[in-house]
Amino acid sequence: MMLQYSAAPQCSLAPHHPPVRFVLPKIISSTSSSSNLTRRGALSTALISTTLGTLIFTISPPSKSAITEFLELPNSGGVKALDIRLGAGEVPSDGDQVAIHYYGRLAAKQGWRFDSTYDHKDENGEPVPYVFVIGSGKVISGIETAVKSMKVGGVRRIVIPPSQGYQSTSQEPIPPNFFDRQRLFTTIFNPTRLANGEGSTLATLVFDIELVSLRHK
């Protein structure tokens, strides 16, 4: 079967662009009563809200047509998105193979960047995008939901609630470094802190994503 290929321009998430500051949305559910949190849980909630409100990401400036506020994606389970640049290419659908560049951060660690495709190099020293098939269930649902409504060439920042993030240690994208994987998963799945009611503060993720290309199968 002939494969159709649609490629994006050179990625603009690379570190040479000037930083742009955005205020991220409050992501802790308003239905969570403070009385249900331990003192540590309340402090973690405040820390995440503060961290997400002040994170600076190195990305290209927003295009004039980009959305300048976070919106919850329909049928996403609470994923919030900010379109920094709207693409001009195709929109992927189930079965399409897509390639993305990303920066992945964990809110519970003051915005710790646990992985980036720009750290994954080929034999020529070029960054290697992450490739997956839409609908395969290979990646965390928050990323797949966000990518499915992007156009090739678009850049989007997403805030992924725990329910749409890592549900097991086998889901991707997974940091290639063992110690980064260990730090990520011991934070997200910390049994003591989960038992203390801190589940909503441990596993919130922030991703900057560029949809580089797609192939129809």
LOLONU-675571 format. One line per 8 residues: number of its first residue (from 1); their letters; for each residue x, y, z of N, C-alpha, C, O, CB. Coordinates in pm, whole numbers, plus 50000, padded with zeros to 5 digits. Glycine has a CB too. Example, Ala and Ser with C-alpha at 12.3 -4.5 7.8 and 13.67 -1.06 7.14 Angstrom:
2
1	AS	51319 49431 50780 51230 49550 50780 51320 49670 50780 51424 49668 50846 51131 49553 50905  51285 49775 50708 51367 49894 50714 51290 50003 50787 51341 50114 50804 51408 49940 50572
//
This chain:
217
1	MMLQYSAA	50085 49879 50000 50000 50000 50000 50088 50125 50000 50184 50135 50076 49904 50001 50124  50053 50220 49913 50130 50344 49905 50109 50427 50032 49996 50446 50077 50089 50426 49780  50220 50477 50089 50211 50563 50207 50220 50708 50164 50307 50745 50085 50323 50530 50308  50130 50791 50214 50134 50934 50190 50208 51000 50304 50188 50965 50421 49991 50994 50175  50294 51094 50273 50381 51154 50375 50365 51305 50373 50369 51368 50267 50530 51115 50353  50349 51361 50489 50335 51507 50501 50434 51554 50605 50422 51518 50722 50189 51549 50540  50532 51634 50566 50638 51677 50658 50620 51822 50697 50570 51904 50620 50776 51657 50594  50663 51853 50819 50655 51989 50870 50784 52062 50844 50884 51999 50809 50624 51988 51019
9	PQCSLAPH	50787 52195 50859 50911 52270 50852 51002 52229 50967 50963 52154 51056 50884 52421 50855  51126 52283 50963 51221 52256 51071 51159 52288 51206 51097 52393 51223 51351 52336 51051  51178 52198 51303 51116 52215 51434 51161 52344 51500 51276 52385 51486 51148 52099 51524  51069 52407 51573 51098 52534 51636 51101 52526 51787 51095 52628 51856 50998 52637 51594  51110 52403 51841 51121 52389 51985 51265 52389 52031 51292 52379 52151 51051 52263 52031  51358 52399 51939 51500 52389 51973 51542 52502 52064 51481 52609 52063 51585 52389 51848  51647 52479 52145 51682 52573 52253 51730 52710 52211 51748 52795 52298 51785 52513 52334  51752 52738 52079 51807 52869 52045 51702 52979 52041 51736 53096 52025 51876 52862 51913
17	HPPVRFVL	51574 52944 52054 51469 53045 52051 51457 53115 52186 51489 53056 52290 51336 52982 52013  51412 53240 52185 51398 53312 52312 51285 53255 52396 51186 53206 52341 51374 53461 52288  51298 53259 52529 51193 53205 52615 51068 53290 52613 51075 53413 52602 51243 53194 52756  50953 53225 52624 50825 53293 52629 50754 53250 52756 50749 53131 52785 50738 53263 52503  50700 53343 52834 50635 53309 52960 50484 53304 52941 50424 53396 52885 50672 53411 53069  50423 53197 52989 50279 53183 52987 50232 53146 53127 50301 53075 53199 50234 53076 52884  50116 53195 53165 50056 53154 53292 49970 53033 53266 49874 53039 53189 49973 53269 53356  50004 52922 53329 49931 52798 53308 49808 52794 53398 49804 52861 53501 50021 52678 53336
25	PKIISSTS	49707 52717 53358 49582 52717 53432 49594 52646 53564 49684 52563 53584 49473 52653 53350  49504 52678 53655 49497 52603 53780 49445 52464 53747 49340 52450 53685 49405 52674 53886  49518 52362 53789 49485 52227 53745 49434 52141 53858 49398 52026 53836 49604 52162 53681  49431 52194 53981 49377 52116 54091 49226 52136 54094 49176 52248 54096 49441 52158 54225  49155 52025 54096 49009 52031 54090 48953 52113 54204 48994 52099 54319 48950 51890 54092  48857 52199 54170 48794 52282 54272 48705 52202 54365 48662 52252 54469 48714 52392 54206  48677 52077 54327 48592 51993 54410 48670 51924 54521 48612 51859 54607 48522 51890 54326  48804 51939 54518 48885 51876 54622 48885 51963 54746 48935 52075 54743 49029 51852 54574
33	SSSNLTRR	48830 51913 54853 48823 51988 54978 48956 51981 55048 49018 51875 55056 48712 51935 55069  49002 52097 55100 49129 52101 55170 49127 52015 55295 49232 51971 55343 49165 52243 55206  49008 51990 55347 48999 51907 55465 49033 51762 55436 49062 51685 55527 48861 51915 55523  49030 51725 55308 49061 51588 55271 49208 51566 55245 49251 51454 55219 48983 51549 55150  49286 51673 55251 49429 51664 55225 49506 51669 55355 49465 51736 55449 49475 51775 55132  49614 51599 55361 49704 51614 55473 49781 51743 55457 49775 51808 55352 49800 51494 55485  49854 51780 55561 49934 51902 55553 50033 51892 55438 50056 51989 55365 50008 51928 55686  50093 51773 55423 50186 51757 55311 50116 51768 55177 50170 51828 55084 50257 51623 55321
41	GALSTALI	49996 51711 55167 49922 51720 55042 49886 51862 55008 49895 51901 54891 49797 51637 55049  49847 51942 55107 49813 52081 55083 49934 52159 55037 49924 52244 54949 49754 52145 55208  50049 52129 55096 50171 52198 55054 50209 52159 54912 50255 52243 54835 50285 52165 55150  50189 52032 54877 50220 51987 54741 50130 52054 54640 50175 52092 54532 50206 51836 54730  50001 52070 54674 49907 52138 54586 49951 52281 54561 49951 52328 54447 49767 52135 54644  49986 52350 54668 50030 52489 54653 50157 52497 54570 50173 52590 54490 50054 52553 54790  50248 52401 54588 50372 52401 54514 50350 52382 54366 50412 52449 54284 50464 52293 54566  50259 52289 54330 50231 52266 54189 50168 52389 54125 50206 52429 54015 50138 52144 54172
49	STTLGTLI	50073 52451 54194 50008 52570 54139 50111 52680 54116 50108 52747 54013 49896 52620 54233  50201 52698 54211 50305 52800 54197 50400 52767 54085 50437 52854 54005 50381 52817 54328  50442 52640 54077 50536 52598 53974 50480 52619 53836 50546 52675 53749 50574 52453 53993  50356 52573 53813 50296 52584 53681 50268 52728 53644 50260 52762 53526 50169 52503 53674  50253 52813 53742 50228 52954 53713 50352 53030 53672 50342 53141 53620 50167 53020 53830  50471 52972 53694 50594 53046 53668 50692 52976 53577 50801 53027 53552 50662 53076 53796  50656 52857 53525 50748 52785 53438 50775 52864 53311 50685 52926 53255 50691 52647 53403  50900 52862 53266 50939 52924 53141 50986 52814 53046 51072 52734 53082 51051 53031 53162
57	FTISPPSK	50929 52811 52927 50966 52711 52828 51034 52779 52710 50995 52888 52669 50842 52631 52781  51136 52715 52656 51207 52769 52541 51138 52722 52414 51153 52606 52373 51355 52726 52542  51064 52811 52353 50984 52777 52236 50980 52896 52143 51028 53004 52179 50841 52734 52276  50924 52879 52024 50910 52991 51933 50794 53079 51976 50699 53029 52036 50890 52942 51789  50799 53210 51945 50689 53299 51983 50558 53256 51920 50559 53195 51813 50722 53443 51942  50444 53286 51983 50315 53248 51928 50289 53314 51794 50323 53431 51776 50204 53282 52025  50229 53242 51701 50188 53303 51575 50062 53384 51598 49992 53366 51698 50166 53196 51466  50032 53473 51505 49917 53560 51521 49786 53482 51526 49689 53526 51587 49911 53661 51407
65	SAITEFLE	49784 53364 51462 49661 53286 51457 49649 53186 51571 49550 53115 51581 49652 53214 51326  49751 53180 51657 49749 53080 51764 49655 53122 51876 49631 53241 51898 49890 53060 51819  49602 53022 51947 49517 53046 52063 49605 53090 52178 49708 53028 52205 49434 52920 52101  49567 53196 52247 49654 53253 52350 49605 53225 52491 49648 53290 52586 49665 53401 52331  49515 53129 52507 49471 53087 52640 49451 52937 52641 49426 52875 52537 49341 53161 52680  49463 52878 52760 49443 52734 52773 49295 52701 52761 49209 52767 52820 49499 52683 52906  49266 52596 52684 49131 52545 52669 49133 52396 52696 49229 52327 52662 49074 52576 52527  49025 52345 52756 49016 52201 52777 48974 52134 52648 48873 52172 52587 48917 52168 52891
73	LPNSGGVK	49050 52034 52605 49019 51964 52482 48893 51879 52499 48878 51812 52601 49138 51876 52438  48803 51880 52402 48679 51801 52413 48708 51651 52431 48797 51596 52367 48592 51821 52289  48633 51590 52519 48642 51445 52542 48784 51399 52574 48826 51291 52532 48591 51370 52419  48856 51482 52648 48997 51453 52678 49021 51406 52820 49132 51365 52853 49079 51575 52652  48919 51412 52905 48939 51377 53043 49009 51485 53124 49065 51458 53230 49017 51251 53051  49004 51608 53073 49060 51719 53149 49193 51772 53098 49255 51854 53165 49077 51678 53287  49238 51729 52980 49363 51780 52924 49342 51924 52876 49248 51952 52802 49412 51691 52807  49430 52014 52919 49423 52154 52879 49534 52184 52781 49646 52135 52796 49431 52248 53002
81	ALDIRLGA	49504 52265 52680 49599 52290 52572 49609 52438 52539 49511 52512 52548 49561 52212 52448  49728 52478 52502 49756 52613 52454 49828 52600 52321 49939 52546 52317 49840 52696 52557  49767 52647 52212 49830 52639 52081 49925 52758 52063 49882 52873 52052 49723 52637 51968  50053 52727 52062 50155 52829 52046 50175 52863 51899 50198 52978 51862 50288 52783 52108  50165 52761 51817 50167 52783 51672 50073 52685 51607 50081 52565 51633 50311 52769 51615  49984 52733 51523 49893 52645 51450 49963 52594 51325 50021 52672 51249 49761 52720 51414  49958 52464 51303 50020 52408 51185 49939 52435 51059 49826 52483 51064 50040 52260 51202  50001 52403 50946 49935 52423 50816 49918 52291 50743 49868 52288 50630 50016 52520 50730
89	GEVPSDGD	49958 52182 50806 49949 52052 50741 49823 51975 50777 49722 52033 50817 50068 51970 50776  49832 51844 50761 49715 51758 50783 49694 51730 50932 49783 51748 51015 49731 51627 50707  49573 51685 50963 49538 51642 51099 49540 51490 51101 49478 51427 51015 49397 51698 51143  49607 51428 51197 49614 51281 51199 49482 51218 51241 49397 51282 51304 49723 51235 51294  49467 51093 51205 49350 51015 51245 49398 50876 51287 49515 50843 51271 49245 51006 51130  49306 50796 51341 49343 50663 51389 49414 50583 51280 49370 50579 51166 49219 50588 51438  49524 50520 51318 49602 50439 51225 49718 50512 51161 49806 50448 51104 49513 50388 51119  49719 50645 51170 49829 50722 51113 49953 50711 51202 49943 50707 51324 49789 50870 51094
97	QVAIHYYG	50068 50708 51139 50195 50712 51212 50241 50857 51220 50253 50924 51118 50303 50622 51142  50266 50904 51341 50304 51044 51360 50442 51051 51424 50484 50960 51496 50200 51118 51447  50512 51161 51397 50641 51189 51460 50629 51322 51530 50584 51421 51472 50757 51190 51355  50670 51326 51657 50662 51449 51735 50796 51477 51804 50872 51386 51835 50549 51440 51838  50822 51604 51826 50926 51645 51919 50855 51695 52044 50745 51750 52037 51021 51757 51856  50919 51675 52160 50854 51718 52283 50956 51749 52392 51070 51702 52390 50759 51611 52332  50911 51830 52486 50972 51846 52617 50869 51796 52719 50756 51843 52719 51015 51996 52646  50907 51702 52804 50817 51651 52906 50862 51693 53045 50978 51675 53081 50806 51500 52898
105	RLAAKQGW	50768 51750 53123 50801 51797 53258 50703 51740 53359 50587 51712 53328 50801 51950 53264  50752 51726 53482 50671 51676 53592 50647 51791 53690 50741 51846 53746 50739 51555 53663  50520 51826 53709 50488 51943 53791 50530 51924 53936 50570 52020 54002 50339 51972 53784  50522 51802 53987 50550 51777 54127 50697 51797 54163 50730 51803 54282 50508 51638 54164  50784 51806 54066 50928 51827 54088 50969 51966 54040 51076 51981 53980 51010 51719 54016  50888 52066 54066 50915 52204 54027 50940 52218 53876 51024 52296 53833 51035 52257 54104  50866 52140 53799 50882 52149 53655 51003 52073 53604 51058 52109 53500 50892 52291 53613  51045 51969 53676 51160 51890 53633 51138 51832 53494 51038 51764 53469 51187 51777 53733
113	RFDSTYDH	51231 51860 53402 51224 51806 53267 51280 51665 53268 51401 51645 53273 51300 51896 53166  51192 51567 53262 51235 51428 53272 51274 51368 53139 51340 51264 53134 51127 51345 53334  51234 51433 53028 51271 51379 52897 51250 51484 52790 51165 51573 52803 51189 51252 52865  51328 51474 52683 51313 51559 52566 51369 51486 52446 51476 51426 52453 51385 51696 52586  51297 51491 52335 51347 51428 52213 51472 51495 52162 51548 51434 52085 51240 51429 52106  51497 51618 52201 51618 51688 52157 51743 51631 52223 51855 51662 52181 51607 51835 52187  51724 51548 52325 51837 51479 52387 51864 51343 52323 51963 51278 52356 51812 51461 52536  51776 51301 52231 51791 51172 52163 51853 51198 52025 51786 51253 51937 51653 51097 52150
121	KDENGEPV	51977 51159 52006 52051 51192 51884 52074 51069 51797 52087 50957 51847 52186 51256 51919  52077 51092 51666 52114 50984 51574 52266 50985 51553 52338 51058 51621 52040 50999 51437  52314 50903 51461 52458 50891 51439 52521 51019 51387 52642 51037 51396 52487 50780 51344  52438 51109 51334 52488 51237 51284 52473 51350 51386 52502 51466 51357 52417 51273 51156  52426 51314 51505 52408 51415 51608 52280 51494 51596 52264 51597 51663 52522 51507 51606  52188 51449 51512 52061 51519 51492 51955 51464 51589 51953 51344 51615 52012 51505 51346  51869 51551 51643 51764 51503 51734 51665 51411 51662 51627 51436 51547 51689 51622 51796  51625 51306 51731 51536 51206 51672 51395 51223 51730 51378 51215 51851 51589 51061 51697
129	PYVFVIGS	51295 51247 51646 51158 51261 51699 51104 51128 51749 51154 51021 51715 51065 51317 51591  51001 51138 51830 50934 51019 51884 50822 50981 51787 50744 51066 51746 50877 51045 52029  50815 50852 51752 50719 50804 51652 50624 50704 51717 50666 50615 51791 50793 50738 51532  50495 50721 51689 50396 50623 51736 50276 50626 51643 50263 50715 51559 50352 50654 51882  50190 50527 51658 50069 50515 51574 49948 50558 51656 49926 50510 51767 50051 50369 51521  49871 50649 51599 49750 50697 51666 49652 50581 51684 49622 50508 51589 49684 50812 51585  49603 50563 51805 49507 50458 51833 49570 50327 51878 49499 50231 51905 49425 50434 51714  49703 50323 51885 49770 50198 51923 49769 50174 52073 49790 50062 52118 49913 50199 51874
137	GKVISGIE	49744 50280 52153 49748 50267 52297 49889 50262 52353 49908 50231 52470 49675 50145 52339  49986 50294 52270 50127 50288 52312 50165 50401 52406 50244 50382 52498 50218 50291 52190  50107 50519 52383 50144 50637 52460 50034 50672 52560 49922 50623 52551 50171 50757 52366  50069 50758 52656 49969 50804 52751 49859 50878 52676 49884 50946 52576 50032 50895 52858  49737 50863 52725 49621 50912 52650 49621 51063 52633 49569 51114 52534 49494 50869 52719  49678 51137 52730 49681 51283 52718 49756 51331 52597 49714 51427 52532 49742 51343 52841  49868 51266 52564 49945 51303 52445 49870 51267 52319 49860 51347 52226 50082 51234 52447  49816 51146 52314 49745 51102 52194 49624 51192 52165 49600 51230 52050 49699 50956 52209
145	TAVKSMKV	49549 51227 52268 49433 51314 52251 49475 51450 52197 49410 51505 52108 49358 51331 52383  49584 51504 52249 49630 51635 52205 49678 51633 52061 49648 51723 51984 49740 51684 52296  49753 51530 52024 49810 51521 51889 49701 51501 51785 49712 51551 51673 49912 51407 51881  49595 51430 51821 49489 51400 51724 49417 51525 51674 49355 51521 51568 49388 51306 51785  49425 51634 51749 49358 51757 51704 49458 51865 51661 49422 51982 51649 49269 51812 51815  49583 51826 51638 49684 51919 51588 49701 51903 51437 49666 51800 51379 49819 51896 51659  49756 52006 51374 49796 51998 51234 49948 51986 51228 50019 52035 51315 49747 52122 51154  49997 51920 51123 50141 51907 51104 50206 52045 51103 50160 52135 51033 50172 51830 50974
153	GGVRRIVI	50312 52059 51180 50379 52188 51192 50335 52268 51312 50395 52371 51343 50357 52267 51069  50230 52222 51380 50179 52294 51496 50260 52268 51621 50323 52163 51634 50035 52258 51520  50258 52365 51713 50324 52353 51842 50219 52376 51950 50146 52476 51946 50444 52455 51856  50210 52287 52044 50106 52293 52146 50165 52260 52282 50246 52167 52295 49990 52196 52112  50125 52335 52384 50159 52304 52523 50036 52243 52589 49926 52296 52578 50207 52432 52600  50055 52131 52657 49942 52064 52720 49971 52036 52868 50085 52008 52906 49911 51933 52647  49867 52045 52948 49872 52008 53089 49787 51883 53104 49666 51886 53079 49822 52124 53183  49850 51773 53146 49784 51643 53150 49755 51605 53295 49848 51591 53374 49871 51535 53082
161	PPSQGYQS	49628 51587 53331 49596 51544 53468 49638 51399 53488 49657 51327 53390 49444 51560 53497  49652 51356 53613 49698 51219 53640 49617 51110 53570 49673 51009 53528 49694 51194 53787  49486 51129 53558 49402 51026 53498 49432 51003 53351 49398 50898 53296 49257 51062 53515  49495 51100 53286 49528 51089 53143 49678 51076 53121 49726 51081 53007 49474 51210 53067  49752 51060 53231 49897 51046 53222 49940 50901 53238 49874 50810 53187 49965 51132 53326  50049 50881 53308 50103 50745 53324 50018 50664 53420 50001 50700 53537 50248 50751 53373  49966 50553 53369 49889 50460 53451 49970 50335 53483 49932 50256 53569 49760 50423 53380  50083 50318 53413 50173 50206 53439 50312 50245 53390 50328 50344 53319 50124 50074 53369
169	TSQEPIPP	50412 50167 53429 50550 50197 53390 50583 50150 53249 50696 50168 53203 50646 50133 53489  50487 50090 53181 50511 50043 53045 50464 50143 52940 50495 50127 52822 50443 49910 53023  50390 50245 52981 50340 50343 52885 50452 50437 52841 50546 50462 52916 50224 50423 52945  50441 50486 52721 50542 50576 52665 50483 50716 52649 50361 50734 52654 50594 50522 52528  50570 50816 52629 50716 50809 52616 50785 50788 52750 50746 50847 52851 50768 50936 52551  50887 50704 52750 50962 50672 52870 51103 50728 52857 51168 50706 52755 50965 50520 52894  51152 50799 52957 51290 50850 52952 51388 50736 52930 51376 50632 52995 51324 50926 53081  51486 50751 52840 51580 50642 52813 51677 50617 52928 51727 50506 52943 51658 50672 52688
177	NFFDRQRL	51702 50720 53008 51794 50706 53120 51725 50634 53236 51617 50675 53279 51847 50844 53165  51788 50528 53287 51727 50448 53393 51694 50532 53517 51586 50518 53575 51819 50334 53432  51786 50619 53556 51766 50697 53678 51654 50800 53660 51583 50831 53756 51895 50767 53718  51638 50852 53539 51526 50943 53513 51394 50867 53518 51295 50918 53571 51542 51011 53376  51391 50746 53463 51269 50665 53470 51235 50633 53615 51119 50642 53656 51287 50534 53389  51337 50596 53691 51314 50562 53831 51261 50681 53909 51168 50666 53989 51442 50511 53895  51317 50797 53887 51273 50917 53957 51130 50953 53918 51049 50991 54003 51367 51035 53928  51100 50940 53789 50966 50972 53741 50862 50881 53804 50762 50929 53858 50960 50960 53589
185	FTTIFNPT	50884 50750 53799 50781 50656 53842 50774 50643 53994 50666 50617 54047 50808 50521 53781  50885 50661 54064 50877 50658 54210 50804 50780 54264 50749 50775 54374 51016 50649 54271  50804 50888 54188 50726 51006 54227 50578 50985 54200 50494 51008 54287 50776 51132 54153  50546 50940 54079 50407 50924 54038 50336 50815 54119 50220 50831 54157 50400 50891 53890  50406 50706 54143 50343 50589 54206 50389 50571 54350 50390 50459 54401 50373 50463 54127  50426 50679 54417 50470 50672 54556 50354 50626 54645 50259 50702 54663 50525 50810 54605  50359 50504 54700 50243 50451 54773 50209 50529 54899 50092 50545 54933 50268 50307 54810  50311 50578 54969 50285 50652 55093 50213 50782 55064 50116 50816 55132 50416 50679 55167
193	RLANGEGS	50261 50855 54965 50200 50984 54933 50062 50966 54869 49973 51048 54889 50290 51064 54839  50045 50859 54793 49912 50830 54738 49813 50802 54851 49699 50847 54847 49917 50710 54642  49859 50727 54951 49773 50697 55065 49740 50821 55146 49638 50825 55214 49839 50593 55154  49825 50922 55139 49801 51048 55210 49711 51144 55133 49691 51258 55174 49933 51115 55239  49658 51097 55019 49566 51181 54943 49632 51277 54848 49572 51378 54811 49481 51256 55034  49757 51248 54806 49829 51340 54719 49827 51298 54573 49908 51348 54494 49970 51352 54765  49738 51208 54536 49735 51158 54399 49720 51266 54294 49780 51258 54187 49625 51061 54385  49640 51369 54324 49617 51474 54226 49735 51568 54211 49739 51649 54118 49494 51554 54263
201	TLATLVFD	49832 51558 54301 49947 51649 54295 50074 51581 54247 50173 51649 54221 49972 51710 54430  50073 51451 54234 50197 51379 54203 50224 51362 54055 50338 51372 54011 50194 51245 54268  50120 51337 53977 50140 51288 53841 50097 51385 53732 50083 51344 53616 50066 51161 53824  50075 51510 53765 50040 51609 53661 50161 51634 53572 50271 51657 53621 49990 51742 53724  50139 51629 53441 50246 51644 53343 50225 51768 53259 50112 51811 53235 50253 51520 53253  50335 51826 53213 50332 51938 53120 50420 51902 53001 50539 51875 53017 50379 52072 53187  50361 51900 52882 50436 51868 52760 50428 51983 52661 50321 52040 52640 50383 51737 52696  50541 52015 52601 50545 52098 52481 50565 52004 52364 50662 51928 52362 50658 52208 52488
209	IELVSLRH	50475 52009 52266 50477 51912 52156 50476 51985 52022 50402 52082 52003 50356 51817 52165  50557 51938 51930 50546 51980 51790 50516 51858 51706 50587 51757 51713 50677 52051 51742  50411 51866 51625 50377 51757 51533 50461 51775 51408 50434 51863 51325 50223 51756 51499  50562 51691 51394 50662 51706 51287 50612 51651 51155 50626 51716 51052 50791 51637 51326  50552 51531 51158 50509 51468 51034 50405 51361 51063 50386 51320 51177 50628 51409 50959  50340 51317 50957 50251 51202 50969 50253 51122 50840 50281 51174 50732 50107 51247 51004  50223 50994 50855 50211 50906 50741 50079 50833 50750 50044 50779 50855 50329 50805 50734  50003 50832 50638 49879 50757 50632 49909 50612 50599 49991 50583 50512 49782 50819 50527
217	K	49843 50521 50669 49864 50379 50640 49745 50322 50566 49744 50203 50532 49891 50299 50769
//
